[in-house]
Amino acid sequence: MSLKELIEELEKLPKDETIQVSYYIIDYCIKKKYSITNLKLNKLLYFSNIEYMLNNNGEPLFKEEFEAWRHGPVLKSVYETFCMGIGKATEEKLNLIIDNLKDNKINSINKVLDEKAGLDAFKLVELTHIKNGPWEVIYNTNKDKNGICTANIPNKKIYDFYKENRNAI
């Protein structure tokens, strides 16, 4: 690949790190022959963020905060990007994305994927709905009469809870 072609490919990469990490997770699941849906992807991102924060003194994996939706934590940008279906990134694109991600981020993501990617999406939903956990507290105090909630779950709230309840992840 020429330098010009490489630059063109880099310009096509998703700029949002949440989307880069999403493609990484999608590729992992496809390679392992695990099902992957938007719902499951968001839960794997949530647990990856927790793992990363626990290993980095509360620093989040990415800037965007999760919202407390009915079926658990959701990154709105990820939901909107993949709401029409999960697409497979090309091998070349994935290599560029992986090169962009730092090793400590990949290590945290891989730990979560090795433990949780084989689980059913609704099992992951159940794990995010832990009693008195960040999702439950934010969702139950902000949902409307129809059960709709889009309130942010502050990363600090997530970090503080799971720092005290490491066995909950």
N, C-alpha and C positions, 0 to 999 in steps of 0.2 A: 504494500500500500504506500503510495506516495505521500509526502508531507501534506500536499494540498488535499488529497482524499481524506487523510486522517483529520485534518482541521474541519473539513466538511462534515465528517461523521461526528466529531466532537460537538459541533454546533447543533446537530440533530438530537443529541442526548437530552433527556429530560433534565432541566436545570434544578428542579425541586428534588431534594435528597429523599423525601418520602417516596417519590415515584421511582427513584433509582433503587432504593431498598426494596420496594415492591417488586420490581422486575427480578431482583436477585432472589427473593422468596419464591416467586412464581417459577423461576427456572429450577430452583432446588426441588420444589414439589413435583414438577413435571419429570425431572430426572429420576426421582424416587418413586414415580408413579402414584403419588398421593393426589387426591382430589384437591382442587383449589378453586374457591369461589371468592367473591368480593367480601362476603361475611367472614370467611375463614382468614383471608388475607389481612383484614383489619385486626383480627384477634392476634394473629402471629406478629403483626407490627406492634401491637400493644405490649405483648410479653417481651418482645425484643427490646422495646424502649425501657421496660422495667429492668431487664437484665443489664442493659448498658448503664442505666442510671445507678444501679446498685454497685457497679464496678468503677464508676467515675464520679463519685461524690455528688450525685444528684444531677449531673449534666445530662440533658436529654439527648437521645439519638438524633433527633431532628427538631427543627424550630416549631413546627406546627403542633398545636395541642389537640388532644382527642376531645371529641364531643360525646356527651352521654346520651346515646340513642337507645331506643327500646331494647334492641338485642345486644347492647353492650357498647364499649368504646369504639368510635369511628373517627378516622381522619377524613374530613370532608373532601379534600383534594383527591384522595385515593378512591373514595367511593365514586366521585364524579368521573374520574379517569377511567375506571373499570366497570361502571354501571351497565355498560352495553356488552360486557363479557370480558373475560381474561384473555388477552392476546399473548402470544409467545414472542419474546424478543429474539432477534437474530443472535447467533453465537458471537458474531463480531461486536454487536452492540453491547451484549452482556459483558464481554471481556473489557470493553471500555468503561462500563459502569463499575465493574469490580475493581479495576485499576483506580477508579476515582474514590472508592470507599477505603477508609483507613482500616488497618488490620484489627485494631481493637474493636471497631464496629462490627467487622465481619465475624470476629470471634464470639461476640455476644449474640449476634443473629444466629450463627451456626449452633450455638449451645441450645437456644430456644427451639430451632428447627429440628435438631436431633431428638429433642424431648417431646415436642408437641405437634410437629407437622403431620404425623400419622393419625392424629386424633380427628374425630368428626367435628364439623363446624359448631354444632350445637353443644358438644362437650366443652369446646373452647368458650362458647358463650356462657355456659354454666360456671366455668372457672373465673370469668370476669365478674360474675354476679355475686362474689363472695360477700357474706354478711358484714356490714359496716365498712366495706371496701370503698375505694374512691368512686367507682362507677355508681354503686348503690346509693351512696350518700348524695351525690350530685343529681342523679336521675330522680330519686324520690323527692328531693326538695325543690326540683325545678320543672317536673313534668306538668303538662296541662291536663284537663279533664279527659282528654282523648289519649293520654299516655305519650304525648309528643314532647320531646325535650331535645334541645340542641345546645345546652349549656356546656361550656368548656370544663374539662377536668384538669385543673392546674397540675403541671408536672410535679410541683412541690408536694401536693397532696398525695399523688401516686408514690413518689419517692419515700415520703415519710411513712406511709402505710406499709409498704412492702419492706422497708428497712426494718421495721418492727415485726413484720410477719413474713419473713423470707420463705418459710415453708408453704406459703399460700401460692407461690408461683410454681 
